[in-house]
Amino acid sequence: MKITNVSGFRSNMRRYLDAVIFDSDSVIINRGNTGAVLISLEEYNSIKGTEAILASEKMTHAIKTGLKDIAQGEVEEVDIDEL
């Protein structure tokens, strides 16, 4: 994670964008008492996808049930090639 201010970001924008895109880094850009975070489009889409899954009561229930089953050893081995 890199931290900068607005003027530092403006002066080194290409370097910060390259770090985010090519190195999966994130950049915090401070602006007074607040700021912003720069992340890659891939990371943003991943976060939004996770939000959508967690917003679904059915999906959240299925995940919790699956984790409980795994913890209790109630799993079934599957050959991925047979799917």
Distance bins in CASP14 RR format, pairs under 12 A and 6 or more apart:
PFRMAT RR
TARGET T0000
AUTHOR 0000-0000-0000
RMODE 2
METHOD distances of the structure
MODEL  1
1 16 0 0 0 0 0 1 0 0 0 0 0
1 19 0 0 0 0 1 0 0 0 0 0 0
1 20 0 0 0 0 0 1 0 0 0 0 0
1 23 0 0 0 0 0 1 0 0 0 0 0
1 24 0 0 0 0 0 1 0 0 0 0 0
1 25 1 0 0 1 0 0 0 0 0 0 0
1 26 1 0 1 0 0 0 0 0 0 0 0
1 27 1 0 0 1 0 0 0 0 0 0 0
1 28 1 0 0 1 0 0 0 0 0 0 0
1 29 0 0 0 0 0 1 0 0 0 0 0
1 37 0 0 0 0 1 0 0 0 0 0 0
1 38 0 0 0 0 0 1 0 0 0 0 0
1 39 0 0 0 0 0 1 0 0 0 0 0
2 8 0 0 0 0 0 1 0 0 0 0 0
2 9 0 0 0 0 1 0 0 0 0 0 0
2 12 0 0 0 0 1 0 0 0 0 0 0
2 15 0 0 0 0 1 0 0 0 0 0 0
2 16 1 0 0 1 0 0 0 0 0 0 0
2 17 0 0 0 0 0 1 0 0 0 0 0
2 18 0 0 0 0 0 1 0 0 0 0 0
2 19 1 0 0 1 0 0 0 0 0 0 0
2 20 0 0 0 0 1 0 0 0 0 0 0
2 23 0 0 0 0 1 0 0 0 0 0 0
2 25 1 0 0 1 0 0 0 0 0 0 0
2 26 1 0 0 1 0 0 0 0 0 0 0
2 27 1 0 1 0 0 0 0 0 0 0 0
2 28 1 0 0 1 0 0 0 0 0 0 0
2 29 0 0 0 0 1 0 0 0 0 0 0
2 30 0 0 0 0 0 1 0 0 0 0 0
2 37 0 0 0 0 0 1 0 0 0 0 0
2 38 0 0 0 0 1 0 0 0 0 0 0
2 39 0 0 0 0 0 1 0 0 0 0 0
3 9 0 0 0 0 0 1 0 0 0 0 0
3 16 0 0 0 0 0 1 0 0 0 0 0
3 19 0 0 0 0 0 1 0 0 0 0 0
3 25 0 0 0 0 0 1 0 0 0 0 0
3 26 0 0 0 0 1 0 0 0 0 0 0
3 27 1 0 0 1 0 0 0 0 0 0 0
3 28 1 0 1 0 0 0 0 0 0 0 0
3 29 0 0 0 0 1 0 0 0 0 0 0
3 30 1 0 0 1 0 0 0 0 0 0 0
3 31 0 0 0 0 0 1 0 0 0 0 0
3 35 0 0 0 0 0 1 0 0 0 0 0
3 36 0 0 0 0 0 1 0 0 0 0 0
3 37 0 0 0 0 0 1 0 0 0 0 0
3 38 0 0 0 0 0 1 0 0 0 0 0
4 10 0 0 0 0 1 0 0 0 0 0 0
4 11 0 0 0 0 1 0 0 0 0 0 0
4 12 1 0 0 1 0 0 0 0 0 0 0
4 13 0 0 0 0 1 0 0 0 0 0 0
4 15 0 0 0 0 1 0 0 0 0 0 0
4 16 1 0 0 1 0 0 0 0 0 0 0
4 19 0 0 0 0 0 1 0 0 0 0 0
4 25 0 0 0 0 0 1 0 0 0 0 0
4 26 0 0 0 0 0 1 0 0 0 0 0
4 27 1 0 0 1 0 0 0 0 0 0 0
4 28 1 0 0 1 0 0 0 0 0 0 0
4 29 1 0 1 0 0 0 0 0 0 0 0
4 30 1 0 0 1 0 0 0 0 0 0 0
4 31 0 0 0 0 0 1 0 0 0 0 0
4 35 0 0 0 0 0 1 0 0 0 0 0
4 36 0 0 0 0 0 1 0 0 0 0 0
4 37 0 0 0 0 0 1 0 0 0 0 0
4 38 0 0 0 0 1 0 0 0 0 0 0
5 11 0 0 0 0 1 0 0 0 0 0 0
5 12 0 0 0 0 0 1 0 0 0 0 0
5 16 0 0 0 0 0 1 0 0 0 0 0
5 27 0 0 0 0 0 1 0 0 0 0 0
5 28 0 0 0 0 1 0 0 0 0 0 0
5 29 1 0 0 1 0 0 0 0 0 0 0
5 30 1 0 1 0 0 0 0 0 0 0 0
5 31 1 0 0 1 0 0 0 0 0 0 0
5 32 0 0 0 0 1 0 0 0 0 0 0
5 34 0 0 0 0 0 1 0 0 0 0 0
5 35 0 0 0 0 1 0 0 0 0 0 0
5 36 0 0 0 0 0 1 0 0 0 0 0
6 12 0 0 0 0 0 1 0 0 0 0 0
6 13 0 0 0 0 0 1 0 0 0 0 0
6 16 0 0 0 0 0 1 0 0 0 0 0
6 27 0 0 0 0 0 1 0 0 0 0 0
6 28 0 0 0 0 0 1 0 0 0 0 0
6 29 1 0 0 1 0 0 0 0 0 0 0
6 30 1 0 0 1 0 0 0 0 0 0 0
6 31 1 0 1 0 0 0 0 0 0 0 0
6 32 0 0 0 0 1 0 0 0 0 0 0
6 34 0 0 0 0 0 1 0 0 0 0 0
6 35 0 0 0 0 1 0 0 0 0 0 0
6 36 0 0 0 0 1 0 0 0 0 0 0
6 38 0 0 0 0 0 1 0 0 0 0 0
7 13 0 0 0 0 0 1 0 0 0 0 0
7 29 0 0 0 0 0 1 0 0 0 0 0
7 30 0 0 0 0 0 1 0 0 0 0 0
7 31 0 0 0 0 0 1 0 0 0 0 0
7 32 0 0 0 0 0 1 0 0 0 0 0
8 15 0 0 0 0 1 0 0 0 0 0 0
8 16 0 0 0 0 1 0 0 0 0 0 0
8 27 0 0 0 0 0 1 0 0 0 0 0
8 28 0 0 0 0 0 1 0 0 0 0 0
8 29 0 0 0 0 1 0 0 0 0 0 0
8 30 0 0 0 0 1 0 0 0 0 0 0
8 31 0 0 0 0 0 1 0 0 0 0 0
9 15 0 0 0 0 1 0 0 0 0 0 0
9 16 1 0 1 0 0 0 0 0 0 0 0
9 17 0 0 0 0 1 0 0 0 0 0 0
9 19 0 0 0 0 0 1 0 0 0 0 0
9 20 0 0 0 0 0 1 0 0 0 0 0
9 27 1 0 0 1 0 0 0 0 0 0 0
9 28 0 0 0 0 1 0 0 0 0 0 0
9 29 1 0 1 0 0 0 0 0 0 0 0
9 30 0 0 0 0 1 0 0 0 0 0 0
9 31 0 0 0 0 1 0 0 0 0 0 0
9 35 0 0 0 0 0 1 0 0 0 0 0
9 36 0 0 0 0 1 0 0 0 0 0 0
9 37 0 0 0 0 0 1 0 0 0 0 0
9 38 1 0 0 1 0 0 0 0 0 0 0
10 16 0 0 0 0 1 0 0 0 0 0 0
10 17 0 0 0 0 0 1 0 0 0 0 0
10 29 0 0 0 0 1 0 0 0 0 0 0
10 31 0 0 0 0 0 1 0 0 0 0 0
12 18 0 0 0 0 1 0 0 0 0 0 0
12 19 0 0 0 0 1 0 0 0 0 0 0
12 27 0 0 0 0 1 0 0 0 0 0 0
12 29 0 0 0 0 0 1 0 0 0 0 0
12 38 0 0 0 0 0 1 0 0 0 0 0
13 19 0 0 0 0 0 1 0 0 0 0 0
13 20 0 0 0 0 0 1 0 0 0 0 0
13 21 0 0 0 0 0 1 0 0 0 0 0
13 27 0 0 0 0 1 0 0 0 0 0 0
13 29 0 0 0 0 0 1 0 0 0 0 0
13 38 0 0 0 0 1 0 0 0 0 0 0
14 20 0 0 0 0 0 1 0 0 0 0 0
14 21 0 0 0 0 0 1 0 0 0 0 0
14 22 0 0 0 0 0 1 0 0 0 0 0
15 21 0 0 0 0 0 1 0 0 0 0 0
15 22 0 0 0 0 0 1 0 0 0 0 0
15 23 0 0 0 0 0 1 0 0 0 0 0
15 25 0 0 0 0 0 1 0 0 0 0 0
15 27 0 0 0 0 1 0 0 0 0 0 0
15 38 0 0 0 0 0 1 0 0 0 0 0
16 22 0 0 0 0 0 1 0 0 0 0 0
16 23 0 0 0 0 0 1 0 0 0 0 0
16 25 0 0 0 0 1 0 0 0 0 0 0
16 26 0 0 0 0 1 0 0 0 0 0 0
16 27 1 0 1 0 0 0 0 0 0 0 0
16 28 0 0 0 0 0 1 0 0 0 0 0
16 29 0 0 0 0 1 0 0 0 0 0 0
16 36 0 0 0 0 0 1 0 0 0 0 0
16 37 0 0 0 0 0 1 0 0 0 0 0
16 38 1 0 0 1 0 0 0 0 0 0 0
16 39 0 0 0 0 0 1 0 0 0 0 0
16 40 0 0 0 0 0 1 0 0 0 0 0
17 23 0 0 0 0 0 1 0 0 0 0 0
17 25 0 0 0 0 0 1 0 0 0 0 0
17 26 0 0 0 0 0 1 0 0 0 0 0
17 27 0 0 0 0 1 0 0 0 0 0 0
17 29 0 0 0 0 0 1 0 0 0 0 0
17 38 1 0 0 1 0 0 0 0 0 0 0
17 39 0 0 0 0 0 1 0 0 0 0 0
17 40 0 0 0 0 1 0 0 0 0 0 0
17 41 0 0 0 0 0 1 0 0 0 0 0
18 24 0 0 0 0 0 1 0 0 0 0 0
18 25 0 0 0 0 1 0 0 0 0 0 0
18 27 0 0 0 0 0 1 0 0 0 0 0
18 38 0 0 0 0 0 1 0 0 0 0 0
18 40 0 0 0 0 0 1 0 0 0 0 0
19 25 1 0 1 0 0 0 0 0 0 0 0
19 26 0 0 0 0 1 0 0 0 0 0 0
19 27 1 0 0 1 0 0 0 0 0 0 0
19 38 0 0 0 0 1 0 0 0 0 0 0
19 39 0 0 0 0 0 1 0 0 0 0 0
19 40 0 0 0 0 1 0 0 0 0 0 0
20 26 1 0 0 1 0 0 0 0 0 0 0
20 27 1 0 0 1 0 0 0 0 0 0 0
20 28 0 0 0 0 0 1 0 0 0 0 0
20 29 0 0 0 0 0 1 0 0 0 0 0
20 37 0 0 0 0 1 0 0 0 0 0 0
20 38 1 0 1 0 0 0 0 0 0 0 0
20 39 1 0 0 1 0 0 0 0 0 0 0
20 40 1 0 1 0 0 0 0 0 0 0 0
20 41 0 0 0 0 1 0 0 0 0 0 0
20 42 0 0 0 0 1 0 0 0 0 0 0
20 43 0 0 0 0 1 0 0 0 0 0 0
20 44 0 0 0 0 0 1 0 0 0 0 0
21 27 0 0 0 0 0 1 0 0 0 0 0
21 38 0 0 0 0 0 1 0 0 0 0 0
21 39 0 0 0 0 1 0 0 0 0 0 0
21 40 1 0 1 0 0 0 0 0 0 0 0
21 41 0 0 0 0 1 0 0 0 0 0 0
21 42 0 0 0 0 1 0 0 0 0 0 0
21 43 0 0 0 0 0 1 0 0 0 0 0
21 44 0 0 0 0 0 1 0 0 0 0 0
22 40 0 0 0 0 1 0 0 0 0 0 0
22 42 0 0 0 0 0 1 0 0 0 0 0
23 39 0 0 0 0 0 1 0 0 0 0 0
23 40 0 0 0 0 1 0 0 0 0 0 0
23 43 0 0 0 0 0 1 0 0 0 0 0
24 39 0 0 0 0 1 0 0 0 0 0 0
24 40 1 0 0 1 0 0 0 0 0 0 0
24 41 0 0 0 0 0 1 0 0 0 0 0
24 42 0 0 0 0 1 0 0 0 0 0 0
24 43 1 0 0 1 0 0 0 0 0 0 0
24 46 0 0 0 0 0 1 0 0 0 0 0
25 37 0 0 0 0 0 1 0 0 0 0 0
25 38 0 0 0 0 1 0 0 0 0 0 0
25 39 0 0 0 0 1 0 0 0 0 0 0
25 40 0 0 0 0 1 0 0 0 0 0 0
25 43 0 0 0 0 1 0 0 0 0 0 0
26 36 0 0 0 0 0 1 0 0 0 0 0
26 37 1 0 1 0 0 0 0 0 0 0 0
26 38 1 0 0 1 0 0 0 0 0 0 0
26 39 1 0 1 0 0 0 0 0 0 0 0
26 40 0 0 0 0 1 0 0 0 0 0 0
26 42 0 0 0 0 0 1 0 0 0 0 0
26 43 1 0 0 1 0 0 0 0 0 0 0
26 44 0 0 0 0 0 1 0 0 0 0 0
26 47 0 0 0 0 0 1 0 0 0 0 0
27 35 0 0 0 0 0 1 0 0 0 0 0
27 36 0 0 0 0 1 0 0 0 0 0 0
27 37 1 0 0 1 0 0 0 0 0 0 0
27 38 1 0 1 0 0 0 0 0 0 0 0
27 39 0 0 0 0 1 0 0 0 0 0 0
27 40 0 0 0 0 0 1 0 0 0 0 0
27 43 0 0 0 0 0 1 0 0 0 0 0
28 34 0 0 0 0 0 1 0 0 0 0 0
28 35 1 0 0 1 0 0 0 0 0 0 0
28 36 1 0 0 1 0 0 0 0 0 0 0
28 37 1 0 1 0 0 0 0 0 0 0 0
28 38 1 0 0 1 0 0 0 0 0 0 0
28 39 0 0 0 0 0 1 0 0 0 0 0
29 35 1 0 1 0 0 0 0 0 0 0 0
29 36 1 0 1 0 0 0 0 0 0 0 0
29 37 1 0 0 1 0 0 0 0 0 0 0
29 38 1 0 0 1 0 0 0 0 0 0 0
29 39 0 0 0 0 0 1 0 0 0 0 0
30 36 0 0 0 0 1 0 0 0 0 0 0
30 37 0 0 0 0 0 1 0 0 0 0 0
30 38 0 0 0 0 0 1 0 0 0 0 0
31 37 0 0 0 0 0 1 0 0 0 0 0
37 43 0 0 0 0 1 0 0 0 0 0 0
37 44 0 0 0 0 1 0 0 0 0 0 0
37 47 0 0 0 0 0 1 0 0 0 0 0
38 44 0 0 0 0 1 0 0 0 0 0 0
39 45 0 0 0 0 1 0 0 0 0 0 0
39 46 0 0 0 0 1 0 0 0 0 0 0
39 47 1 0 0 1 0 0 0 0 0 0 0
39 48 0 0 0 0 0 1 0 0 0 0 0
40 46 0 0 0 0 1 0 0 0 0 0 0
40 47 0 0 0 0 0 1 0 0 0 0 0
41 47 0 0 0 0 0 1 0 0 0 0 0
41 48 0 0 0 0 0 1 0 0 0 0 0
42 48 0 0 0 0 0 1 0 0 0 0 0
42 49 0 0 0 0 0 1 0 0 0 0 0
43 49 0 0 0 0 0 1 0 0 0 0 0
43 50 0 0 0 0 0 1 0 0 0 0 0
44 50 0 0 0 0 0 1 0 0 0 0 0
44 51 0 0 0 0 0 1 0 0 0 0 0
45 51 0 0 0 0 0 1 0 0 0 0 0
45 52 0 0 0 0 0 1 0 0 0 0 0
46 52 0 0 0 0 0 1 0 0 0 0 0
46 53 0 0 0 0 0 1 0 0 0 0 0
47 53 0 0 0 0 0 1 0 0 0 0 0
47 54 0 0 0 0 0 1 0 0 0 0 0
48 54 0 0 0 0 0 1 0 0 0 0 0
48 55 0 0 0 0 0 1 0 0 0 0 0
49 55 0 0 0 0 1 0 0 0 0 0 0
49 56 0 0 0 0 0 1 0 0 0 0 0
49 59 0 0 0 0 0 1 0 0 0 0 0
50 56 0 0 0 0 0 1 0 0 0 0 0
50 59 0 0 0 0 0 1 0 0 0 0 0
50 60 0 0 0 0 0 1 0 0 0 0 0
50 63 0 0 0 0 0 1 0 0 0 0 0
51 59 0 0 0 0 0 1 0 0 0 0 0
51 60 0 0 0 0 0 1 0 0 0 0 0
52 59 0 0 0 0 1 0 0 0 0 0 0
52 60 0 0 0 0 0 1 0 0 0 0 0
53 59 1 0 1 0 0 0 0 0 0 0 0
53 60 1 0 0 1 0 0 0 0 0 0 0
53 61 0 0 0 0 0 1 0 0 0 0 0
53 62 0 0 0 0 1 0 0 0 0 0 0
53 63 1 0 0 1 0 0 0 0 0 0 0
54 60 1 0 1 0 0 0 0 0 0 0 0
54 61 0 0 0 0 0 1 0 0 0 0 0
54 62 0 0 0 0 0 1 0 0 0 0 0
54 63 0 0 0 0 1 0 0 0 0 0 0
54 64 0 0 0 0 0 1 0 0 0 0 0
56 62 0 0 0 0 1 0 0 0 0 0 0
56 63 0 0 0 0 1 0 0 0 0 0 0
57 63 0 0 0 0 0 1 0 0 0 0 0
57 64 0 0 0 0 0 1 0 0 0 0 0
58 64 0 0 0 0 0 1 0 0 0 0 0
58 65 0 0 0 0 0 1 0 0 0 0 0
59 65 0 0 0 0 0 1 0 0 0 0 0
59 66 0 0 0 0 0 1 0 0 0 0 0
60 66 0 0 0 0 0 1 0 0 0 0 0
60 67 0 0 0 0 0 1 0 0 0 0 0
61 67 0 0 0 0 0 1 0 0 0 0 0
61 68 0 0 0 0 0 1 0 0 0 0 0
62 68 0 0 0 0 0 1 0 0 0 0 0
62 69 0 0 0 0 0 1 0 0 0 0 0
63 69 0 0 0 0 0 1 0 0 0 0 0
63 70 0 0 0 0 0 1 0 0 0 0 0
64 70 0 0 0 0 0 1 0 0 0 0 0
64 71 0 0 0 0 0 1 0 0 0 0 0
65 71 0 0 0 0 0 1 0 0 0 0 0
65 72 0 0 0 0 0 1 0 0 0 0 0
65 74 0 0 0 0 1 0 0 0 0 0 0
66 72 0 0 0 0 1 0 0 0 0 0 0
66 73 0 0 0 0 0 1 0 0 0 0 0
66 74 0 0 0 0 1 0 0 0 0 0 0
66 75 0 0 0 0 1 0 0 0 0 0 0
66 76 0 0 0 0 0 1 0 0 0 0 0
67 73 0 0 0 0 0 1 0 0 0 0 0
67 74 0 0 0 0 0 1 0 0 0 0 0
67 75 0 0 0 0 0 1 0 0 0 0 0
68 74 0 0 0 0 1 0 0 0 0 0 0
68 75 0 0 0 0 0 1 0 0 0 0 0
69 75 1 0 0 1 0 0 0 0 0 0 0
69 76 0 0 0 0 1 0 0 0 0 0 0
70 76 0 0 0 0 0 1 0 0 0 0 0
END
